[in-house]
Amino acid sequence: MNYAKTVFKLREQILKFSGELSSEWPKVLRRFIAETIYGIQARQSVPLTEIARALEEKIPLRKTHYRLCRQLGRWGLWAKISNVLCRMASLRVKKDTLLVLDISDIAKKYARKMEYLAMVHDGSEGTLANGYWTCSVIGAEPGERLLTPLYSRLYSQAGPDFTSENSEVRKAISFVSRHTEKRGIWVLDRGGDRRKIIHHLLRNQLRFIIRLKVDRHLVYRGKKRSALEQALSCPMFYSERVVREKRGKEKIYHLQFGYRVVRLPEREEQLSMVVVQGFGQDPMMLLTNVRITKSRKSLWQIIESYITRWSIEETIRFIKQSYNLEDIRLLTYRRLQNMMALVLAVAYFAMVYLGIKTKLRVLARHVLKAARRLFGIPDFRFYALADGIRELLFSHQKGLESFIKMLRTENIQLKLFDP
C-alpha cells in the first residue's frame, strides 16, 4: 500500500466511522462530527482554530471557527455522542471484561474566563490549580492489550449539574451498565470503597473489585475491625514475582497473597477481601463480590484484574497527551463537555475501530510506520497510532472538503453528507 493510497483509505475510514456514529442525526450535525473528528486527528489538538486549519476550507478561517463553535454548543450533544459510542463499544464487553473507572484532571492554571473553573489537583505537577475533573471508563481484557474507551465526562464542582463525586461515579456506572446489560467487572481504585458507591454496585447486582483504604471497616467472624487489622492477620497462602514497568523503568516485586470472607457492617452480602503484601509498606486490600476459591489461579485472577488498571492510567495519559487536551480553550461549560465526547470518539477510532477488521488492521500497520518512531513501536502502540494518523493527514495538504468532492466525482457511495 503506497503513501497516497494509505492517506486515501485513512480519510475514507474516518468518514465511514463518523457516518456510523451520526447516521440518525441531521445533515449539518453529521458534517460537524466528521469535520471535528478529522480535525482533531489531523492536528492532534483540540483548539477549534487548529481543527479549522486542518479543514483548509476556501473561506476565512474565522468563519470556519464560528461554524464549529456554534455546532459545538448544541444542547444534548454529549449525550448523543456518548450513547451511540457506548452502544458501539459495548459489543466488545464480555462477561468478565474489566470496566476500569478512573477520575483524572484537566489543569488550566492560567485560565480565568472559562466557565465554572474549580480547584483540582494537577496530577502531573502535584499541585493545586484551576481546572476540571474527568470521569472515564475503559474496558480491558486481563492479560491482553485490548482496551475499549466506553465513557468520558468532564465536570466541575462549581458546575450547575454537579452534586458530588460519588454522584458522578454512580452516573458513570449506571450509564455504562445500561449499555453493557450489566456485563463486566467494575474495577475501582482507593476512594471507590465509599459506602454509597459500594451500595450502588451491590443494589444493581454488579460485580466489582475495589481497592480498600486502610481505615475502612469490615466484619469478619462477627467482629468489626479496620481493613488494615483484618489484612495483617490474614494468612498468606501463595507467593508470586511480578515486574512493573513505569515510565521506562522496571521494578520487581515479590508478592505474597491470601484472602478471607468478610461483609460490610451494614449489609449481609458475603464478600471476599484479597490481601497482597509486597507492593509497599501496607498490604494492598481488594474487596470483591466476584466468586473466588482458595486456589492460586482464582486469587491471582482478582489481583491481575486490579493490576490491569495500571495500563488504564497510561490510556488516560495517552488521550490527554496525544490530543493535547490540556490546551482546550473553550469558554463555555457545555462546549467543554461536548468536546470530551468528541475526543473519546477520536480515541475509539484510533484504539478500536482501526483494528476491528482484517483490512483495517493492515491499514493500522501502515499508519504505525508513518509515525517514524526512532526506537520502534512501544508496547503501548496507541501513541504511535495517533502520531501516524497525524503524519498522514497533516502532511497531505488537502482538506476534508476536497476529499469529499473527489469521492462524489468518482461516484463512491458516501452517506455522511447526503440529505
Secondary structure, 3 states (H helix, E strand, C coil): CCHHHHHHHHHHHHHHHHHHHCCCCCHHHHHHHHHHHHHHHHHCCCCHHHHHHHHCCCCCHHHHHHHHHHHHCCCCHHHHHHHHHHHHHHCCCCCCCEEEEEEEEEECCCCCCCCCCEEEEECCCCEEEEEEEEEEEEEECCCCCCEEEEEEEEECCCCCCCCCHHHHHHHHHHHHHHHHCCCCEEEECCCCCCHHHHHHHHHCCCEEEEECCCCCEEEECCEEEEHHHHHHCCCCCEEEEEEEEECCEEEEEEEEEEEEEEECCCCCCCEEEEEEECCCCCCEEEEECCCCCCCHHHHHHHHHHHHCHHHHHHHHHHHHHHCCHHHCCCCCHHHHHHHHHHHHHHHHHHHCHHHCCHHHHHHHHHHHHHCCCCCCCCCCCHHHHHHHHHHHHHHCCCCHHHHHHHHHHCCCCCCCCCC
